[in-house]
Amino acid sequence: MTSAVDAPPSAALARPAKRAPRAPQRSALERKEGKAGYALIAPTTILLAVFYLYPFVQTVGYSFTNWNSGTGQVDGFVGLSNYTGLFQDSEFLKAAGNTGLYVIIVVPITMALGLFFAALLAQPFRGRGVYRALLFVPYIAPIVGSALIFSFILSPLGGIVNNFVTALGGAPIGFLNSEPWALISVIAFSIWQGVGYTMIIFAAALTNIPQSYHEAAILDGAGPIRRFFSISLPLVAPTTGFLAVTGVVSSLQVFTQVYVLTGGGPLQSTETILYYIYQQGFVFFHGGSASAAAVLMLFVGVIVSVIQLRVLNRRDPIELV
């Protein structure tokens, strides 16, 4: 018989297995704070569910039906007919093309002008605060009032621009009721209205760049233009990405400018996707088609939002806080 003394060294030195460490238990105070946190976010969560989640689910459901948005009557399930019908509707395709053209022109020009004015007004000179305020006023002014003033300025009957044209011997131009001037006018108004916002955001980003970078470049003999392209422009890249994505999202939703300035005309030359949804849902009461167009627009917005997250997750030395 083998005694404890005669046991193998490995057996004699063997130790009992350690128990897995217990997860730290939350104290009563921590549990109470957690419940308080849920209680604080509950009202916001309920509001989001009522005003966002429920309408979204309802819109998706209506997009598969023949829904009359005027009477509220649902005639039946139509499957994907509303979606396929959109791509066969020349008016929707025209609105999609106008929206795409609007985005392609407005977003880059607005950003370029905003960056230009931000860099220009970053230089110390007398009265630059006044110029910043003047550029920012169109953005904070009520868009309906601004659009009405803009329409008076472009009016063929007594408008300032047409008075200048006729003074030079030209014929009055129908800026808001003729092609291609109507779309050009809507685009010009949107650029004028949005430059102030991009300027302020870019100005904040440029302010975050350490002055030592510019001082070192000056010692190396770099001029203002070279410093801008070698230092300022690369370091505001996160801000540029942010403004590009948010600009695309907001431009996809353009409506008020079109509604006030042109009403989608002439001949749908300024009609956008959101204006098309308004027409289908609240003028012609084709609620199913309007819902399908809204879902497609939301799908595009989700794709752009994913791109936004990827852009904003790239960390650079200088970021806009």
Residue pairs with C-beta under 8 A, 6 or more apart in sequence:
4 12
26 34
56 298
59 291
59 294
59 295
60 291
60 295
62 74
62 287
62 288
62 291
63 82
63 83
63 288
63 291
63 292
63 294
63 295
64 77
64 78
64 79
64 80
64 82
64 288
65 74
65 75
65 76
65 77
65 78
65 288
66 74
66 75
66 76
66 78
66 288
67 73
67 74
67 75
67 287
67 288
67 291
68 74
68 75
68 285
68 286
68 287
69 281
69 282
69 285
69 286
69 287
69 290
70 285
70 287
71 285
78 288
82 288
82 289
82 291
82 292
83 292
83 296
85 289
85 292
86 92
86 289
86 292
86 293
86 296
87 93
89 289
91 268
91 271
91 276
92 273
92 276
92 293
94 268
94 271
95 268
95 271
95 272
95 273
95 275
95 276
96 273
98 183
98 268
98 269
98 270
98 271
98 272
99 251
99 252
99 254
99 272
99 273
99 274
101 183
102 183
102 186
102 187
102 190
102 251
102 254
102 272
103 248
103 251
103 252
105 187
106 187
106 190
106 191
106 194
106 247
106 251
107 244
107 247
107 248
107 251
109 191
110 190
110 191
110 194
110 195
110 198
110 247
111 198
111 240
111 243
111 244
111 247
113 191
113 195
113 198
113 199
114 194
114 195
114 196
114 197
114 198
114 199
114 201
114 202
114 243
115 198
115 199
115 202
115 236
115 240
117 135
117 195
117 199
118 198
118 199
118 200
118 202
118 203
118 206
119 202
119 206
119 228
119 232
121 128
121 131
121 132
121 199
121 203
122 203
122 206
122 207
132 199
132 200
132 203
135 195
135 196
135 199
136 196
136 197
136 199
136 200
137 196
138 146
138 192
138 193
138 195
138 196
139 193
139 194
139 195
139 196
139 197
140 196
143 193
143 256
143 257
143 260
144 256
144 260
146 189
146 193
147 189
147 256
147 257
147 260
147 261
148 260
150 185
150 189
150 192
150 261
151 176
151 260
151 261
152 159
153 159
153 160
153 161
154 161
154 162
154 175
154 176
154 185
155 162
155 176
156 162
156 172
156 173
156 174
156 175
157 172
159 175
161 173
161 175
162 172
162 173
162 175
165 171
165 172
165 173
166 172
173 181
174 181
175 181
175 182
175 184
175 185
176 182
176 185
176 261
176 262
177 262
177 265
177 266
178 266
179 266
179 267
179 269
180 269
182 261
182 262
182 265
182 266
182 269
182 270
183 269
183 270
185 261
185 262
186 254
186 257
186 258
186 261
186 262
186 270
189 257
189 261
190 251
190 254
190 257
193 257
194 247
198 243
198 247
201 239
201 242
201 243
201 320
202 236
202 239
202 243
204 239
204 320
205 235
205 236
205 238
205 239
205 318
205 319
205 320
206 232
206 236
208 318
208 319
208 320
208 321
209 231
209 232
209 235
209 236
209 318
213 231
213 235
214 227
214 231
217 226
217 227
217 230
217 231
218 227
222 230
234 316
235 316
235 317
235 318
236 318
236 320
237 314
237 316
238 311
238 312
238 314
238 315
238 316
238 318
238 319
238 320
239 319
239 320
241 308
241 311
241 312
241 314
242 308
242 311
242 312
242 320
244 311
245 304
245 305
245 307
245 308
245 311
246 308
248 304
249 301
249 304
249 305
249 308
252 273
252 274
252 297
252 300
252 301
252 304
253 274
253 297
254 272
254 274
255 272
255 274
255 275
255 278
258 264
258 270
258 271
258 272
258 275
259 275
259 278
261 270
262 269
262 270
264 270
264 271
264 272
264 275
264 279
265 271
271 279
273 293
273 297
274 297
276 293
277 290
277 293
277 294
277 297
278 290
280 286
280 287
280 289
280 290
280 293
281 287
281 290
281 291
